[in-house]
Amino acid sequence: MSITLALIAISASIHLNQTPSPQTPLPHNLSFAASLALRRHGFAATATLLQISPELLLSSPETTLFAIRDSAFSNISAHPDSMKQLLKYHACPFRLPMGELSKNPNGTCFSTLVPRKSIAITRIDPKQGRPSSTDINNVLITHPDLFLGGPISIHGVLGPFSTLPINETDRDWEITQPSVCNSSGIKISSAGEFKNTVEWNRIVSFMSSNGFVSFAIRLRSVLDGILVDYPDLNTVTIFAPLDFLFVTPSWPLLDRMVRFHMVPQRLTFVELAPLPEKSILSTLVPGGNLVITRNAYPERRAVAVNGVEIVAPDSFTSEHFVVHGIAGAFTMEELPSM
């Protein structure tokens, strides 16, 4: 099947079966710029697909797309349904520029737009640190950061990430994902080693652009140590000060201050609001607890923690994380002695 016919068949199949989506459409100038960059570097098939059926690969708020080069596309003969699955397997529902991707170790798995199917970093050269030395599913990334714009990152790859269907009538074909990944996109070979770097990066990025810059910088500086000490940290509530001017003479003290603003469980404002006065919240500092102090602002019936009002509840929420903006930092006197 030619590239053109394959793309037309995929597009027709999508439009026949799609349901209305609330997803904001990609701005025309962004779509045009992405397509232009793809065509310029030999990825015309993916460029055409983005133009005729962007909903196939851009169905999430953020997307990282691994574009298959045209020479590899020309050898693919598959049923349109199989082709759709194959293409969606080359897209991840988050933005992952090469600088962020290269920070992850070999064996790190990432979820894709295909449910329960993940891709993995199978080779990265930490000595040279060159983007061109990175493989996904044993396929070389030939064009790192081919396009970066808005919520989209696009990298060009040498070929497909999975074995291909035998022929156009093969409907029983299934994607072959790396053996290091289970259905949830977690590295099996060393349970607990995988850290959700992508979501942490999203949190830091969100705070940096939404009034929590100072705290975001300090969180970034101590995050690696936190993840080493808490490898199974899967749910977190962060109380982020809007104005974090804390200056410390030592890194250990700063590390403790940041951890004192983090609770190892996900607590939305709806869950915090009913808690009675003097309820205890454990933090990432051993023995360092936070206390609900609702009576600190009786005239407004505000919810406060350690006397500091929550002024921007649920500023960031996801399945595992919540960030609440607070009026100021928790004071040093509230930290237990080392």
N, C-alpha and C positions, 0 to 999 in steps of 0.2 A: 504494500500500500504506500503510495507516495505521501510525502509530508503534507502536502496541501489537502489531499483527500482525507488523511487521518485527522487533521485538525478540524476540517469541516464536519466530519462524522462525530467527533467529540463534542464540538459546539452544539450541533443539532441535538445530540443526546442530552446534553446538560439542559438546554432550554425547554425540552419537552418534559423534563422531570423536576425542574427546580420549583421551589415554593418561594413566595416573597420573603425577603430577608431585610432586617433592620440595619444591616451593615452599611455604613456610609460609603458611597461609591468613591473610587480612587479619582482624585482630581485629574482632569484631562492632561494638564501640562506635566504632571508627574508620570502618568501612564505613557505619554509620548516620549518623555526623556528616557524612561526605562527601556522602552522598545528601541529607541534610537541607539542607546548604548549596546544593547544586545545585538542588534544587526551589525553594528560597526565591528564587533569582535567575533562574528561567525556563529551567532546563536539566533538565526532568523526564525527558526521554528518556534522557539519560546517567545520571541518578540511578537509573532503573529498570534500566538495563543493568548498572550496578555491583552491584545487588542480586541479579539473576537469573543473571548470568554474569560475575562479577568476574575469572575466569581469562582472559577475552579481552583485557583491558586491563591487568591487574595481574600479568603473568606473569614479571616481573623483580624483583629485590630492591628496586629503587627505580623510581619511575615519575613522569613528568610528563605529565599528561593535559590536552589542549586540548579542552574540551567545546564541542560545536556547539550553538548556541541552538535551541530548539524550533521557532521559526518557519522556520528553514532546513531542519530535519529533515522538516518536513511536505511539502516540495517534492521530496523524494528518493524515486525509484521505482527500486529495484534488486534484482537477485537476491541472496539471502542471502549467498552467497560473496563477491560484490562489496562488499556492505555491510560484511562483516567486515573486508575489506582496507581499506576506507575508514576505518573506525573505528580500526583498529590504526595507520593512518598518522597519527593524531592523538595518539599516545602515544610517548614517548621512554623508553628504559630507564635513566633516571637522574633524580635529584631536582633540579629547576631552578626555585627560587623566582624571583620577578620581579627581586629585587635582584641575583641572579647572572646572569640572562638579559640584563638591561640593560647589563651590563659588556662584552658582546660587540659587535663592530662589525657594520655592515651587511654582508651576504653570508656571515656565519658560518653553517655548516651543521651540523645535528644529525641523527644516525641515529634511526630510528623502529623500531617493532616489525615493520614490513614490511621484509624483507631487501632491501638494496641500494636503498632508497628513503629520501630525506632531506628534511627541511624546512629553510628558511633564514630568517634575519632579513632582511627586505626594506626595512624602514624603522624607524629608531629616532631619536628627537630628543635628541641629546646636550646641547643647550642648555637645554631645559626639563627633561629628565630624568624626565618623567612616564611612568609605566607605560602610561597610556592612549594614548601616542603611538608604540606599538610595533606593527609588522605582522609576521606570519609568513606567508610565501607570499602576500604582498599582502592578507592578511586581518587586520583590526584585532583586537587583544586588547581586548575590552570590559570584562572582569572579571578584572584581574590578581590573583593570589593569592586566588582565590575560596575555595580551601580549602588549608590547609597543615597536615599532620599526619603524624607518623611519617615513613615513607619516601615520602610522596605529596605532590606539588604539583599543583594543578588551577587552570587559567586558563580563563575563558570567552572564546570567539571568535565573531565575527559570522557566520561561515559556514564551509563545508568548505574544506580546503586544496587540493583537487584538483578538476578538472572531473568531472562526475558521469556515471554510466552513462546511456545513452539510455533504456533500459526494463528491466523485470524479467527479460527473457530474454537480455539482453546479457552473455554470459560472457567475451567477449574484451576487455572494458574493462580498461585499465591506468591506474595512478596516474600523473599528470603532476607530476613534481617540478621545482623551480626549475632553470633552466638553469645557475646558478652552481655547482650541486652535481653531483659525479660519483657513481658508485655507492657510494663509500666514505664519503660525507658530507664531502668536502673541497672547499674553495672552489677552483674551477678557474682563475678569472680571475687569481689571483696565487698561484701555487704557493708553499708555505712560509709564507704569511701566517697561515693558520689555525693556531691553537694549541689544544691540547686543554684548554681552560679548565675544562671540566666535570670531567675526571679530576684535574687539579691541585687543584681545589676539594675534591674528595673526599679527596685525600691530606692536605691541610691540615686539613680537618675531622676526619679520622681521628686524626691526630696530636694535635690539640687535645683530643680526648676520650679519649685512651689513654696519657696520661702524658708526652707530648712537647710540652706547651703552650708552653713558652718557645721551643723551636726552631721550632715551627709559626708563632708570631708573627713571628719573625725571617725565616723563609722567605717568609711572606706579604709582608713589607715589601720584599724584594729580588727577588721573583719576576718582576715586569715587566721589570726590567733583564736578568735571565737569559734570558727568552724573546726579548728583542730581540737579544741577542748570539748566541743559539743558536736561530734560527727553525726549524731542522730537528731539534730535540731530541725524538726519538720514543721512546727507551728510556732509563730512568734507574734507578740504584740509589742510594737515600738511606740514609746511616748517621745515624740520628737519636739524639742524646744524650738519655738519660732525664733528665738534669739539666744544662741548658744555661744556666749563670749568667754566661756571657761578657759583659763590659761593655766597649764600645769607645768611644773619644772621637770616632770618625769613622765616617760611613756607609760609605765605601769599604772600610775594614778589616772591618766587619761583613759586607759583601757578599762579600769574599774568604773569610771564615771559613765562611759558609754554603755557598759553592760548593765549598770544600775537603771538604765532607761529601757531595758528590754525584759519582757516577761515570756517565758517559754510555753505559752499557750495562746491560742487565737481568741481574743475577746473583743467583739464588736461593741459599739456604744450601747446597743440594745441590751447586751448582756452585762455591761458595766453599770448602767443606770440603776437597776433595781438592787444592787449590792448595798447592804446596810453600812452605816457608819462604822469605821475601824475594821472593815474587811481587809484581810491580808492578801497581797499578791507577791508571790516569790519572783525574784529576778535572776539574772545570770551571775550575780555576785553571791557566793555562798553566804548565807546568813543575812543578806541584804534584802529586806522586804519593803514593799511599798504598802501604803495604807490609804484606803478610801476615806477622804475627809470632806464629806458632803457639807458639813456645817461650816466650812470655811467661807462659803458664799451663800448664807441663808436667804438673803434678799432676792437672789436670782434663781435659787434652787439649782445651782450649777453642780456638776459633778467634778470633784477635784481629787487629785492623788498627791499625797504628801503636801497638802495645802496649795498645790498648783492647779489652776483650772484647766480643764480640757476645753480648748477654744475652737478646735477644728476636728471634731470627731469623724472617724471613718474617712480620713483624708485619702487613704489608699487601702483597698481591700482586695484580697484574692482568696483562693481556696485555703491557703495556709498562712497568710500574713494579714496583719492590720496595722496601719499607722494612724495614731491620733496626734494631732498637733496640740501642744500644751503651751501655756503662756510664758514659761521660763524653765530653766533647768532645775532639777532636784539638787538640793544643796549638799555640800561635802559632809556636813555634820551628820547626815543621815546614813552615811556609809559605815559599816562595821570596821573596826580596826583590823589591820592586816596581821 
